[in-house]
Amino acid sequence: MAGIGLTTLVALSVVGLQDAAAQSFPADSLEAVLSATWQPSFCATRHGKTTPECRSLAPDRRDATQFSLHGLWPDDLDDLAIFPCYCGPDTPPQSCKRTIESAKKPIELAGDVLANLRVAMPGVQSNLHLHEWAKHGSCYEDDKTGDDAGSDPNEYFSEAMEVLAQLNQSHVRALFNTRLGDNLTREDIERSFDEAFGAGAGERVLVKCGRAGREDIILELRINLKGDFATDDLRTLILAAPPILASSDDRSCRVGKVVQAGGS
């Protein structure tokens, strides 16, 4: 190995992870990132605290003690490329890194889906669901073939809420609730995923932090998923996906506070 630098070794490791992961992927399945927000943390940020869903946040509301849906983002997790966006018939797919005005066109949702979404995604009060459908949902199932290709808002949000519900039923949510107002490390969170969903699950999770005042706070978890979202459980979806090292050039924060609704 003489003459091979650290950067080259890391690059080779990533390629190896990609090749190993690609060999295990079932054909015609979906890849996506579940972005699950810790709502009290979002509401502690400068932007979040001004939103209607944050102005009404109370300790006894469900999103005070469970993860909320930010989005389910279709992604080619086999490489480090940015995920596709704005795949609707009137808008050719574009890189999400470009500045583009979010479509805020109304969408039709069944009454029960919308009622559940208002709980799972408090940002519905700020029309987050319209943004998420236009930017990400329009690309959902684009890689599938046959009669199951493509999606609609009811299917997209229903399947997103199902995987979120399984996260909220897991040891991961329990961990966050036992540490309200305290710090959690990246290792704590990765370990809880391994315990809840199997060895290696923590390697598929990106921990995103932000700032509130002078503190680092845990804003959300971004979880790599791969498989059939209509039939596979969250454990299967996580373990089938590649690790963060192979799919993202971003890295988890080291430690952050679990903000408590109504607390300091």
N, C-alpha and C positions, 0 to 999 in steps of 0.2 A: 504493500500500500504506500510505499515511499513515493513522495512527490504529489500525492493527492491531498488537496486542502480540505478544510472543514466544510466550506461551501459546496464543494463537489460531492463530498460524502453525504451531506444533507440532501442534495438534489438526487443522488442515486437512491437514497432511502425512500424519498417520495415516489420516484418512478417505480420502485419495487412494490410499495404499498398500493399504487394505482393498479399495477399489473395483477397483483394477488387479489385485489378487490374486484377487478373487472371479471376475473375468471369465475367468481362466485355469484355474480349477479344473474338472476333469472331474466330470460328474454321478455321484452315487451312490458317491463314494469316501470314504475315511476320513481323518479328521484326528486326530493324536495327538502327544504329546510323548514322545520317548524320553529317559528319565532314566538316564544312565550314570555310575556312581560310580567314582571312583579309590579303591579299597578301602584302601590304606595310609593315605590321608588320613582316611577315615572312622574307621579304627582308631586314629588319633591323637587323636580327639576324646574328650571326657569320657564321652559316652554309648557311643561305638563300642568303646572299649577294654575294656568290661566284657562284651561279647557273646562267645558261644562261637566264632563265625567269626573274631573278631579275636584271641582268646586263642591260637588255633591258627595264625594267619597266619605264614608263613615266607617268606624271600626266594625260595625255589625253587618256591613254589606259584604257579599260573598267575595268580591274582588279584593277585599282587604286582606284575605288570608288564603287566596289561591291564585294560580297563574292565570293570566288573561291572554286572549288571542290577539297577537299583533298581526300575524299572517302565516300562510303556508306558501312558501316560495319555490316554485318549480326551478330546478337547478341541475345542470350536468355536473354531478359531484365527482366525475372521473378525472377532472382537471381543475386548475385554479382559475379558469375563465369566469367572468361575471355571468350571472344567470340572465336568462332572457326576460324581456319586459314588453308590455303593451302589444300583445299578439292578436288583438281583435281584427276583424275583417277590414276595417277602415284605416288601420294603422299598422304599417309593416313593423315587425319586431325590431326593437332598438336596444342598444346597450343601456343598462340602468345607470351607467356612469354619466350619461348625457343629462343635461338639464332639460326636462320636458314637463309641460303642464299636465298635471294629473287630470284624467277624465273624471268628472263627477256626475256622469249621466245616471239617472235613476235605474235601478235594476229591480226585477220582479222576484220577490222571495215569498215562499209559502208562509202563511201566518205562524205556524209552529216553528219553522226555521228562524224567522225573524225574532220571535219571542225568545228563543234559546240563545240567539246570537247577541241580543241585547245584554244578556247576562255574561256570556263567554267573552264578548268583546265590548267592554264599556265604551270604547271609542266610537261605537255606532252613533253616540250622541254628537260626535264631531264629524260624522260621515266617513269614518275610517274605512268602513266596509266598502264604500263606493271606490275609494282610492285603491284598496287591496284587490278588489275584483278587476279593475281596469289595468292595474300594473302587473299583477301576478296571476289572478284567477283566469284571465283571458289566455294564459299560456298553459293552464292546467290540462294535462292529458294530451297535449299536442304531439308528444312522442309516441303515443299509443296508436295502434292500427286497428282496422276493421270497424265494427259497429260501436266499439267502446271509445273510439277516438273523440277528443274534444269533451267539453264539459259545459255545465251551466251553473249559475250562482247557487242554486239549491244543493246540487251535488258537491260543489267545491266547499262551501261553508259547512255542510253537514259532515263531510269527511274530516275537515280541519278540526271541527269541534269534538269529534270522536277521539282523535289522537290526543287532543288537549285534555279531555276528560280522563283518559287513562293516566296522563302525567299527574293530574290533580288527585288521582286515587292512589298514587304511589308514595313510597318512602321519601321521594324527593320533596314533595310538598310538605310532608310531615317534618322533614329536617328544617325547612325554611320557617315553619311555624314555631318550632322549638327555639329558634335563634332570632326571634323578632327583636329588633333594636341592637343586635350584636353583629359582629363580623363573621363572615364565612370565607374560607379559603377555596381556591380552585380545587385543591385536593379533596376537601370535604365534599364538594359537589360531585366531583368525578367518582368518588367512592360511593356516594349515595346512589348514583346511576348504576354502578356495577352491582350493588346490592339489590336494586329494584328490577333491573332488566338484564342482568347477566354480565359476566366478565368481559371487559372491553367496551361496554356501553359508554363509559365516561370519556373515552377517547373520541367519541362522536359528538361531543357537546362543546360548544363555544360559550364561555361566560362573558357577557358584555357588561361593563361598568360605566358609570358616569359620575358627575360631580354634583353635589348639593352642598352649597357653602364650601367648607374646607374638607369635606368628607368624600371618599370614594364609596359609591353605593352600587349594588348589583341591580342593573336595569332589566336584563332579560337573559334567557337561555335560548341559544340557537342550536337545534338538534338535527343532525343529518338523518334522513330517512330514505329507505329504498324498498319498493315492493308493491303489492296490491293494496291500496288504501281502503278498498271496500271490504276486504276480507282479512288481511293480516293484522295481528295485534301490534301494539307499540313495541314490545320486545323484539318481535321479528323484524319490524321495519328498521329499528335502530341497528341491530346486529348485522343486518344485510348491507348497511351503508358503509362507505369508506370512512376512515377516521379524518378528523379535522386537518391533520398534517397533509393529507393527500388531496384535500378539496378546497382549502382556503389559505390565502396568504395572511389572514388575520390570526390573532392569537388571543387566548383567554386572559383576562385580567387576573392578577395574583390573589387579591383579597378585596372584599367589599362588604359594606354594611347591608343588612336586611332591614329596610325601612319599615317601621310600624305605622299603620294608619292612625292618625290622631296623636302620634307620639313624637318624640324628638329623634 
